[in-house]
Amino acid sequence: MTVHLAELPYDYDALAPHISETTLRFHHDKHHRKYVDTLNELVKSTDLAAASLEEILRRTATKADAKKIFNNAAQVWNHTFYWHSLRPGGGGDPDGALADLIRDSFGDIAKFKKTFRDEAAGHFGSGWAWLVRDGKKLKVVTTHDADLPLVHGHTALLTVDLWEHAYYLDVQNRRPDYLQGVLDHLLNWDFAHENLVRDGESLAFRSKS
Ligand code: MN3
């Protein structure tokens, strides 16, 4: 199937001043679109042409000769997930079952935020910072380049893009400033909760046994 570019779930100027309209226009309309177009071009005459995006990811993740397809497919998936990981008027603290699970996994919400900020700020080079479910606990992980939790048996709840194109026009090299803006004002906890519930429906993820 042809993979389509997902629309932003908000206006281009909706995340300003933390992420500017200019950044979102370049990031979504140029970078994300380029991954979509490249992926469609790469798979069109292969046996992956009819596969869904998730199928492409699973079938190419460990194949050295399909690295280019995997990278573009993963960047398509990651960016769509990232747009939904942010929202205008987001940030702050989660509540309900998600907050309980974060406290159970990190100690408290502040410790989670510090861990996320430190791991994301300290990640070397391009990549992604994630809040994931790994078994019965939540973890913060970072991945390099296009790599993503889906192919490591983790369930993604939230992600933040750590490639320079995500923040350089706004804060240049100050990645920690971008991360602070995201944590304080943009993180979409409702989306994280939806991912947890959807994933946990058959897992009884809060059971301690
Ligand atoms: Mn990006």
py3Dmol code that shows the C-alpha trace and the ligand (Angstrom):
import py3Dmol

protein = """\
ATOM      1  CA  MET A   1       0.000   0.000   0.000  1.00  0.00           C
ATOM      2  CA  THR A   2       1.088   3.541  -0.529  1.00  0.00           C
ATOM      3  CA  VAL A   3       2.104   5.115   2.750  1.00  0.00           C
ATOM      4  CA  HIS A   4       0.561   8.556   3.261  1.00  0.00           C
ATOM      5  CA  LEU A   5       1.902  11.567   5.095  1.00  0.00           C
ATOM      6  CA  ALA A   6      -0.138  11.952   8.291  1.00  0.00           C
ATOM      7  CA  GLU A   7      -1.520  15.421   8.853  1.00  0.00           C
ATOM      8  CA  LEU A   8      -0.478  17.374  11.906  1.00  0.00           C
ATOM      9  CA  PRO A   9      -3.147  16.975  14.603  1.00  0.00           C
ATOM     10  CA  TYR A  10      -3.044  20.784  15.237  1.00  0.00           C
ATOM     11  CA  ASP A  11      -2.244  24.011  13.388  1.00  0.00           C
ATOM     12  CA  TYR A  12       1.340  24.797  12.434  1.00  0.00           C
ATOM     13  CA  ASP A  13       1.477  27.668  14.928  1.00  0.00           C
ATOM     14  CA  ALA A  14      -0.211  25.754  17.764  1.00  0.00           C
ATOM     15  CA  LEU A  15       2.964  24.722  19.609  1.00  0.00           C
ATOM     16  CA  ALA A  16       4.595  28.165  19.578  1.00  0.00           C
ATOM     17  CA  PRO A  17       6.595  29.598  21.191  1.00  0.00           C
ATOM     18  CA  HIS A  18       8.067  26.276  22.349  1.00  0.00           C
ATOM     19  CA  ILE A  19       8.170  24.884  18.801  1.00  0.00           C
ATOM     20  CA  SER A  20       7.704  27.550  16.152  1.00  0.00           C
ATOM     21  CA  GLU A  21       5.488  27.520  13.081  1.00  0.00           C
ATOM     22  CA  THR A  22       8.639  27.662  10.928  1.00  0.00           C
ATOM     23  CA  THR A  23      10.060  24.552  12.571  1.00  0.00           C
ATOM     24  CA  LEU A  24       6.799  22.635  12.178  1.00  0.00           C
ATOM     25  CA  ARG A  25       6.435  23.633   8.520  1.00  0.00           C
ATOM     26  CA  PHE A  26       9.958  22.417   7.710  1.00  0.00           C
ATOM     27  CA  HIS A  27       9.782  19.398   9.993  1.00  0.00           C
ATOM     28  CA  HIS A  28       6.415  18.099   8.804  1.00  0.00           C
ATOM     29  CA  ASP A  29       6.225  19.345   5.204  1.00  0.00           C
ATOM     30  CA  LYS A  30       9.867  18.736   4.241  1.00  0.00           C
ATOM     31  CA  HIS A  31      11.478  16.177   6.567  1.00  0.00           C
ATOM     32  CA  HIS A  32       8.499  13.923   7.318  1.00  0.00           C
ATOM     33  CA  ARG A  33       7.234  14.128   3.732  1.00  0.00           C
ATOM     34  CA  LYS A  34      10.682  13.201   2.392  1.00  0.00           C
ATOM     35  CA  TYR A  35      10.730   9.997   4.460  1.00  0.00           C
ATOM     36  CA  VAL A  36       7.254   9.107   3.156  1.00  0.00           C
ATOM     37  CA  ASP A  37       8.181   9.769  -0.471  1.00  0.00           C
ATOM     38  CA  THR A  38      11.498   7.912  -0.188  1.00  0.00           C
ATOM     39  CA  LEU A  39       9.850   4.901   1.444  1.00  0.00           C
ATOM     40  CA  ASN A  40       7.182   4.645  -1.251  1.00  0.00           C
ATOM     41  CA  GLU A  41       9.844   4.872  -3.937  1.00  0.00           C
ATOM     42  CA  LEU A  42      12.038   2.216  -2.268  1.00  0.00           C
ATOM     43  CA  VAL A  43       9.294  -0.398  -1.796  1.00  0.00           C
ATOM     44  CA  LYS A  44       7.204   0.135  -4.914  1.00  0.00           C
ATOM     45  CA  SER A  45       8.697  -2.722  -6.933  1.00  0.00           C
ATOM     46  CA  THR A  46       9.460  -5.052  -4.018  1.00  0.00           C
ATOM     47  CA  ASP A  47       7.459  -7.656  -2.092  1.00  0.00           C
ATOM     48  CA  LEU A  48       6.942  -4.974   0.580  1.00  0.00           C
ATOM     49  CA  ALA A  49       4.819  -2.839  -1.760  1.00  0.00           C
ATOM     50  CA  ALA A  50       1.573  -4.208  -0.326  1.00  0.00           C
ATOM     51  CA  ALA A  51       2.723  -4.319   3.300  1.00  0.00           C
ATOM     52  CA  SER A  52       1.513  -1.989   6.038  1.00  0.00           C
ATOM     53  CA  LEU A  53       4.013   0.350   7.671  1.00  0.00           C
ATOM     54  CA  GLU A  54       4.260  -1.870  10.768  1.00  0.00           C
ATOM     55  CA  GLU A  55       4.791  -4.943   8.601  1.00  0.00           C
ATOM     56  CA  ILE A  56       7.582  -3.183   6.719  1.00  0.00           C
ATOM     57  CA  LEU A  57       9.236  -2.300  10.025  1.00  0.00           C
ATOM     58  CA  ARG A  58       9.055  -5.831  11.400  1.00  0.00           C
ATOM     59  CA  ARG A  59      10.242  -7.431   8.179  1.00  0.00           C
ATOM     60  CA  THR A  60      13.239  -5.094   7.660  1.00  0.00           C
ATOM     61  CA  ALA A  61      14.421  -4.411  11.215  1.00  0.00           C
ATOM     62  CA  THR A  62      17.096  -7.082  11.280  1.00  0.00           C
ATOM     63  CA  LYS A  63      17.944  -7.239   7.574  1.00  0.00           C
ATOM     64  CA  ALA A  64      21.213  -5.532   6.767  1.00  0.00           C
ATOM     65  CA  ASP A  65      20.343  -5.229   3.079  1.00  0.00           C
ATOM     66  CA  ALA A  66      17.049  -3.485   3.883  1.00  0.00           C
ATOM     67  CA  LYS A  67      18.524  -0.827   6.160  1.00  0.00           C
ATOM     68  CA  LYS A  68      17.504   2.060   3.935  1.00  0.00           C
ATOM     69  CA  ILE A  69      13.898   0.875   3.776  1.00  0.00           C
ATOM     70  CA  PHE A  70      13.822   0.318   7.541  1.00  0.00           C
ATOM     71  CA  ASN A  71      15.267   3.759   8.256  1.00  0.00           C
ATOM     72  CA  ASN A  72      12.732   5.574   6.101  1.00  0.00           C
ATOM     73  CA  ALA A  73       9.794   3.464   7.333  1.00  0.00           C
ATOM     74  CA  ALA A  74      10.836   4.012  10.943  1.00  0.00           C
ATOM     75  CA  GLN A  75      11.171   7.753  10.439  1.00  0.00           C
ATOM     76  CA  VAL A  76       7.655   7.848   8.949  1.00  0.00           C
ATOM     77  CA  TRP A  77       6.283   5.960  11.984  1.00  0.00           C
ATOM     78  CA  ASN A  78       8.322   7.948  14.523  1.00  0.00           C
ATOM     79  CA  HIS A  79       7.270  11.343  13.207  1.00  0.00           C
ATOM     80  CA  THR A  80       3.558  10.491  13.159  1.00  0.00           C
ATOM     81  CA  PHE A  81       3.927   9.230  16.736  1.00  0.00           C
ATOM     82  CA  TYR A  82       5.831  12.387  17.706  1.00  0.00           C
ATOM     83  CA  TRP A  83       3.155  14.776  16.386  1.00  0.00           C
ATOM     84  CA  HIS A  84       0.646  13.011  18.612  1.00  0.00           C
ATOM     85  CA  SER A  85       3.023  12.985  21.576  1.00  0.00           C
ATOM     86  CA  LEU A  86       2.695  16.777  21.653  1.00  0.00           C
ATOM     87  CA  ARG A  87      -0.301  19.064  22.003  1.00  0.00           C
ATOM     88  CA  PRO A  88      -0.982  22.728  22.661  1.00  0.00           C
ATOM     89  CA  GLY A  89      -1.527  23.231  26.386  1.00  0.00           C
ATOM     90  CA  GLY A  90       0.117  19.921  27.244  1.00  0.00           C
ATOM     91  CA  GLY A  91       2.954  19.187  29.645  1.00  0.00           C
ATOM     92  CA  GLY A  92       2.521  19.235  33.386  1.00  0.00           C
ATOM     93  CA  ASP A  93       1.752  16.023  35.236  1.00  0.00           C
ATOM     94  CA  PRO A  94      -0.170  12.928  34.147  1.00  0.00           C
ATOM     95  CA  ASP A  95      -2.967  11.562  36.318  1.00  0.00           C
ATOM     96  CA  GLY A  96      -4.893   8.349  36.896  1.00  0.00           C
ATOM     97  CA  ALA A  97      -3.485   4.912  36.098  1.00  0.00           C
ATOM     98  CA  LEU A  98      -0.617   6.349  34.091  1.00  0.00           C
ATOM     99  CA  ALA A  99       0.539   8.518  37.001  1.00  0.00           C
ATOM    100  CA  ASP A 100       0.365   5.491  39.317  1.00  0.00           C
ATOM    101  CA  LEU A 101       2.487   3.448  36.946  1.00  0.00           C
ATOM    102  CA  ILE A 102       5.042   6.260  36.576  1.00  0.00           C
ATOM    103  CA  ARG A 103       5.325   6.529  40.385  1.00  0.00           C
ATOM    104  CA  ASP A 104       5.677   2.766  40.608  1.00  0.00           C
ATOM    105  CA  SER A 105       8.433   2.784  37.962  1.00  0.00           C
ATOM    106  CA  PHE A 106      10.399   5.969  38.728  1.00  0.00           C
ATOM    107  CA  GLY A 107       9.554   6.874  42.347  1.00  0.00           C
ATOM    108  CA  ASP A 108       7.615  10.019  41.528  1.00  0.00           C
ATOM    109  CA  ILE A 109       6.636  12.214  38.591  1.00  0.00           C
ATOM    110  CA  ALA A 110       9.511  14.654  39.146  1.00  0.00           C
ATOM    111  CA  LYS A 111      12.028  11.804  39.016  1.00  0.00           C
ATOM    112  CA  PHE A 112      10.516  10.604  35.747  1.00  0.00           C
ATOM    113  CA  LYS A 113      10.855  14.098  34.258  1.00  0.00           C
ATOM    114  CA  LYS A 114      14.450  14.431  35.399  1.00  0.00           C
ATOM    115  CA  THR A 115      15.310  11.018  33.975  1.00  0.00           C
ATOM    116  CA  PHE A 116      13.637  11.841  30.673  1.00  0.00           C
ATOM    117  CA  ARG A 117      15.303  15.256  30.427  1.00  0.00           C
ATOM    118  CA  ASP A 118      18.751  13.926  31.352  1.00  0.00           C
ATOM    119  CA  GLU A 119      18.614  10.912  29.016  1.00  0.00           C
ATOM    120  CA  ALA A 120      17.285  13.001  26.127  1.00  0.00           C
ATOM    121  CA  ALA A 121      19.754  15.844  26.659  1.00  0.00           C
ATOM    122  CA  GLY A 122      22.658  13.407  26.984  1.00  0.00           C
ATOM    123  CA  HIS A 123      21.829  11.286  23.946  1.00  0.00           C
ATOM    124  CA  PHE A 124      24.756  11.484  21.534  1.00  0.00           C
ATOM    125  CA  GLY A 125      23.799  12.567  18.028  1.00  0.00           C
ATOM    126  CA  SER A 126      20.490  12.075  16.278  1.00  0.00           C
ATOM    127  CA  GLY A 127      17.718   9.913  17.649  1.00  0.00           C
ATOM    128  CA  TRP A 128      14.616   9.744  19.791  1.00  0.00           C
ATOM    129  CA  ALA A 129      13.723   9.770  23.483  1.00  0.00           C
ATOM    130  CA  TRP A 130      10.849   7.518  24.534  1.00  0.00           C
ATOM    131  CA  LEU A 131       8.647   6.644  27.453  1.00  0.00           C
ATOM    132  CA  VAL A 132       7.979   2.936  26.954  1.00  0.00           C
ATOM    133  CA  ARG A 133       6.326   0.038  28.719  1.00  0.00           C
ATOM    134  CA  ASP A 134       8.715  -2.861  29.230  1.00  0.00           C
ATOM    135  CA  GLY A 135       6.849  -5.673  30.962  1.00  0.00           C
ATOM    136  CA  LYS A 136       5.122  -4.287  34.017  1.00  0.00           C
ATOM    137  CA  LYS A 137       7.307  -1.193  34.334  1.00  0.00           C
ATOM    138  CA  LEU A 138       7.737   2.012  32.397  1.00  0.00           C
ATOM    139  CA  LYS A 139      11.195   3.031  31.251  1.00  0.00           C
ATOM    140  CA  VAL A 140      12.887   5.930  29.509  1.00  0.00           C
ATOM    141  CA  VAL A 141      14.948   4.808  26.535  1.00  0.00           C
ATOM    142  CA  THR A 142      16.702   6.655  23.735  1.00  0.00           C
ATOM    143  CA  THR A 143      17.253   5.224  20.269  1.00  0.00           C
ATOM    144  CA  HIS A 144      19.769   6.175  17.611  1.00  0.00           C
ATOM    145  CA  ASP A 145      18.852   7.549  14.199  1.00  0.00           C
ATOM    146  CA  ALA A 146      15.531   5.955  13.166  1.00  0.00           C
ATOM    147  CA  ASP A 147      15.460   3.042  15.627  1.00  0.00           C
ATOM    148  CA  LEU A 148      12.223   2.562  17.581  1.00  0.00           C
ATOM    149  CA  PRO A 149      10.810   0.545  20.535  1.00  0.00           C
ATOM    150  CA  LEU A 150       8.424  -1.475  18.364  1.00  0.00           C
ATOM    151  CA  VAL A 151      11.268  -3.665  17.107  1.00  0.00           C
ATOM    152  CA  HIS A 152      12.728  -4.172  20.603  1.00  0.00           C
ATOM    153  CA  GLY A 153       9.599  -5.571  22.227  1.00  0.00           C
ATOM    154  CA  HIS A 154       8.767  -2.341  24.034  1.00  0.00           C
ATOM    155  CA  THR A 155       5.506  -0.436  23.761  1.00  0.00           C
ATOM    156  CA  ALA A 156       5.936   3.249  22.970  1.00  0.00           C
ATOM    157  CA  LEU A 157       3.819   5.649  25.032  1.00  0.00           C
ATOM    158  CA  LEU A 158       5.442   8.990  24.107  1.00  0.00           C
ATOM    159  CA  THR A 159       8.382  10.191  22.045  1.00  0.00           C
ATOM    160  CA  VAL A 160      10.426  13.347  21.555  1.00  0.00           C
ATOM    161  CA  ASP A 161      12.486  13.903  18.408  1.00  0.00           C
ATOM    162  CA  LEU A 162      16.158  14.557  19.228  1.00  0.00           C
ATOM    163  CA  TRP A 163      17.337  15.278  15.688  1.00  0.00           C
ATOM    164  CA  GLU A 164      18.625  18.825  15.372  1.00  0.00           C
ATOM    165  CA  HIS A 165      15.978  19.642  12.752  1.00  0.00           C
ATOM    166  CA  ALA A 166      13.409  19.375  15.568  1.00  0.00           C
ATOM    167  CA  TYR A 167      14.773  22.375  17.466  1.00  0.00           C
ATOM    168  CA  TYR A 168      17.717  24.061  15.737  1.00  0.00           C
ATOM    169  CA  LEU A 169      15.712  26.869  14.087  1.00  0.00           C
ATOM    170  CA  ASP A 170      14.215  27.747  17.476  1.00  0.00           C
ATOM    171  CA  VAL A 171      16.980  27.289  20.044  1.00  0.00           C
ATOM    172  CA  GLN A 172      20.012  26.347  17.917  1.00  0.00           C
ATOM    173  CA  ASN A 173      22.232  23.981  19.918  1.00  0.00           C
ATOM    174  CA  ARG A 174      20.316  24.318  23.199  1.00  0.00           C
ATOM    175  CA  ARG A 175      18.596  20.928  23.201  1.00  0.00           C
ATOM    176  CA  PRO A 176      17.860  21.138  26.964  1.00  0.00           C
ATOM    177  CA  ASP A 177      15.782  24.303  26.379  1.00  0.00           C
ATOM    178  CA  TYR A 178      13.713  22.513  23.729  1.00  0.00           C
ATOM    179  CA  LEU A 179      13.237  19.541  26.059  1.00  0.00           C
ATOM    180  CA  GLN A 180      12.158  21.767  28.942  1.00  0.00           C
ATOM    181  CA  GLY A 181       9.564  23.460  26.725  1.00  0.00           C
ATOM    182  CA  VAL A 182       8.218  20.079  25.650  1.00  0.00           C
ATOM    183  CA  LEU A 183       8.075  18.688  29.201  1.00  0.00           C
ATOM    184  CA  ASP A 184       6.497  21.802  30.691  1.00  0.00           C
ATOM    185  CA  HIS A 185       4.088  22.810  27.913  1.00  0.00           C
ATOM    186  CA  LEU A 186       3.605  20.214  25.171  1.00  0.00           C
ATOM    187  CA  LEU A 187       3.730  16.566  26.283  1.00  0.00           C
ATOM    188  CA  ASN A 188       0.414  14.891  25.456  1.00  0.00           C
ATOM    189  CA  TRP A 189      -0.340  12.719  28.485  1.00  0.00           C
ATOM    190  CA  ASP A 190      -3.737  11.755  27.058  1.00  0.00           C
ATOM    191  CA  PHE A 191      -1.975  10.138  24.102  1.00  0.00           C
ATOM    192  CA  ALA A 192       0.385   8.261  26.446  1.00  0.00           C
ATOM    193  CA  HIS A 193      -2.602   7.033  28.425  1.00  0.00           C
ATOM    194  CA  GLU A 194      -4.378   5.879  25.248  1.00  0.00           C
ATOM    195  CA  ASN A 195      -1.289   3.907  24.208  1.00  0.00           C
ATOM    196  CA  LEU A 196      -1.036   2.323  27.644  1.00  0.00           C
ATOM    197  CA  VAL A 197      -4.712   1.316  27.747  1.00  0.00           C
ATOM    198  CA  ARG A 198      -4.746  -0.012  24.194  1.00  0.00           C
ATOM    199  CA  ASP A 199      -1.608  -2.016  24.873  1.00  0.00           C
ATOM    200  CA  GLY A 200      -2.713  -3.146  28.318  1.00  0.00           C
ATOM    201  CA  GLU A 201      -6.150  -4.432  27.374  1.00  0.00           C
ATOM    202  CA  SER A 202      -4.957  -8.040  27.340  1.00  0.00           C
ATOM    203  CA  LEU A 203      -1.925  -7.624  29.575  1.00  0.00           C
ATOM    204  CA  ALA A 204      -3.283  -6.701  32.998  1.00  0.00           C
ATOM    205  CA  PHE A 205      -0.307  -4.402  33.078  1.00  0.00           C
ATOM    206  CA  ARG A 206      -0.816  -3.276  36.638  1.00  0.00           C
ATOM    207  CA  SER A 207      -0.868  -6.748  38.128  1.00  0.00           C
ATOM    208  CA  LYS A 208       2.095  -7.311  40.439  1.00  0.00           C
ATOM    209  CA  SER A 209       2.147 -11.095  40.272  1.00  0.00           C
TER     210      SER A 209
END
"""
ligand_1 = """\
1
MN3
Mn 12.414 14.767 12.869
"""
view = py3Dmol.view(width=600, height=400)
view.addModel(protein, "pdb")
view.setStyle({"model": 0}, {"cartoon": {"style": "trace"}})
view.addModel(ligand_1, "xyz")
view.setStyle({"model": 1}, {"stick": {}})
view.zoomTo()
view.show()
